[in-house]
């Protein structure tokens, strides 16, 4: 055996041989703890940590006194500037299990035609679009809504014939639209044509003829999708508000303010900011509700005008028939 012994580390982070502090045993500064907090905040924003993990590591960071206590907190997190390489697809093939795959159901359509003669028709909600849908409107109107519909094929044809009438085709985002209709003293809307579709999304081809009429094309989100995005934005704001509140509370705990008045002012400002954010959120939700109500009211007005116009036409025809019958007696 040899008389030389390996250097031992004491439990307080110093070398047992010479008493010199190691790197792990050096005292950490406030700047070091702030750097760790910044990395934790970035990890929370990127989704690498949930709120509970973030709070636990935040408490451990402010309680740490040495480098050895700080190092394990961010050991499983990537360093600054490290970004995972994105996955790039060079083809437009549908992704397995994507949302559009579930909406291409094949088979036969649930409705293959729609007719409106001095009246109107609607195809909306959950329905199956056939490979070819034929529609005709004479002194009337029709609505073909594809936002919540399923499709029998990846390319469907909507044949729209409008004579002194109109039709509206509503498509969801991600669907490619091709317009090939002909208008005589009328027209087809080409504003949504040329917008590239999502991989695997269906292709909608609009054909037909418009005489003294028109066929419009609009792109809208479904009501369920608008509600989902609204809830996602609200949840994100709540998470940011909770994270900001936790950071403010931790900062207050470790700061030593000389006067109680400064603590009171800081709390007042935090409450004021939270109240302002709540008020703005309520205002935005109210405005969105008003916009939806106005849109529903405009649709109701259009339908009411259409009914009144049909009633006027019916009264005029009745007067003409009576007049022709009276003149025929003479």
HURA-V717869 format. One record per backbone hydrogen bond with DSSP energy under -1.0 kcal/mol. CO is the residue of the C=O (numbers start at 1). NH is the residue of the N-H. If there is no record, write none. Layout:
# HURA-V717869
co nh
CO NH
CO NH
This chain:
# HURA-V717869
co nh
8 16
10 13
13 22
14 10
15 19
20 15
24 68
26 67
29 33
30 34
31 35
32 36
33 37
34 38
35 39
36 40
37 41
38 42
39 43
40 44
41 45
42 46
43 48
43 49
50 54
51 55
52 56
53 57
54 58
55 59
56 60
57 61
58 62
59 63
65 28
66 70
67 71
70 73
74 77
79 82
95 98
98 102
103 151
112 134
114 136
116 138
119 141
121 143
123 145
127 150
128 110
129 152
131 157
133 159
134 114
135 161
136 116
137 163
138 118
140 166
141 121
142 168
143 123
144 170
150 129
151 105
151 106
154 203
156 205
157 133
158 207
159 135
160 209
161 137
162 211
163 139
165 214
166 142
167 216
168 144
169 218
170 146
171 220
172 175
174 198
176 204
178 206
182 210
184 212
187 215
190 193
198 201
202 176
203 156
204 178
205 158
206 180
207 160
208 182
209 162
210 184
211 164
213 187
214 167
215 189
216 169
218 171
222 226
223 227
224 228
225 229
226 230
227 231
228 232
229 233
230 234
231 235
232 236
233 237
234 238
235 239
236 240
237 241
238 242
239 243
240 244
241 245
242 246
243 247
244 248
245 249
246 250
247 251
248 252
249 253
250 254
251 255
260 264
261 265
262 266
263 267
264 268
265 269
266 270
267 271
268 272
269 273
270 274
271 275
272 276
273 277
274 278
275 279
276 280
277 281
278 282
279 283
280 284
281 285
282 286
283 287
284 288
285 289
286 290
287 291
288 292
289 293
290 294
291 295
292 296
293 297
294 298
295 299
296 300
297 301
298 302
299 303
300 304
301 305
302 306
303 307
304 308
305 309
306 310
307 311
308 312
309 313
310 314
311 315
312 316
313 317
314 318
315 319
316 320
317 321
318 322
319 323
320 324
321 325
322 326
323 327
324 328
